[in-house]
Amino acid sequence: MDPENGFPAGTPEGPVARMSWHGVAHSVAAAVAFTALAIAAVMMTVCCVRRRAVWPAVLNGAVALVLLVPMSPDHMSLQIALNGLVAFSWTTAVAVSVHRPSYPA
């Protein structure tokens, strides 16, 4: 991301006048990645509903809803932090739940 809003220290307050190409690439990549995670959460919800696994379906659906909430310019920093926390916690939980040891225990 481009330096803006006083971050890092010494950067003027307010948004940048013009985003750099790498700032645009970062924003596009984040939008694509988080949309893909939301779609994956929706797909997991559907799979859990078909298996009649109620709690996993509810939790996957909640993750999908959080990730699909549009970004508000007034609260974007908080939303980005929440989305990151939810997305990476969910990804970790899914990975742990499907992990099967490759060797006998």
JOPEFEN-V373969 format. One record per residue. N is the residue number from 1. RES is the residue in one small letter. PSI is psi as a letter, one per 20 degrees, with the letter a starting at -180 (NA if undefined). BURIAL is b if it has 16 or more other ideal C-beta (glycine too) atoms within 10 Angstrom, else e. Layout:
BEGIN
n=[N N]
res=[RES RES]
psi=[PSI PSI]
burial=[BURIAL BURIAL]
END
This chain:
BEGIN
n=[1 2 3 4 5 6 7 8 9 10 11 12 13 14 15 16 17 18 19 20 21 22 23 24 25 26 27 28 29 30 31 32 33 34 35 36 37 38 39 40 41 42 43 44 45 46 47 48 49 50 51 52 53 54 55 56 57 58 59 60 61 62 63 64 65 66 67 68 69 70 71 72 73 74 75 76 77 78 79 80 81 82 83 84 85 86 87 88 89 90 91 92 93 94 95 96 97 98 99 100 101 102 103 104 105]
res=[m d p e n g f p a g t p e g p v a r m s w h g v a h s v a a a v a f t a l a i a a v m m t v c c v r r r a v w p a v l n g a v a l v l l v p m s p d h m s l q i a l n g l v a f s w t t a v a v s v h r p s y p a]
psi=[q q p r k j p r p i p q q r r q h p q r h h g g g g g g g g g g g h g g g g g h h g g h g g g h g h i k n g g h g g g h h g g g g g h i p q p p h h k g g g g g g g g g g g g h g g g g g g g h h i p p q i q q NA]
burial=[e e e b e e e e e e e e e e e e e e e e e e e e e e e e e e e e e b e e b b e b b b e b b e e b e e e e e e e b b e b b b e b b e b b e e e e e e e e e e e b e e e b e e b b e e b e e e b e e e e e e e e e e e]
END
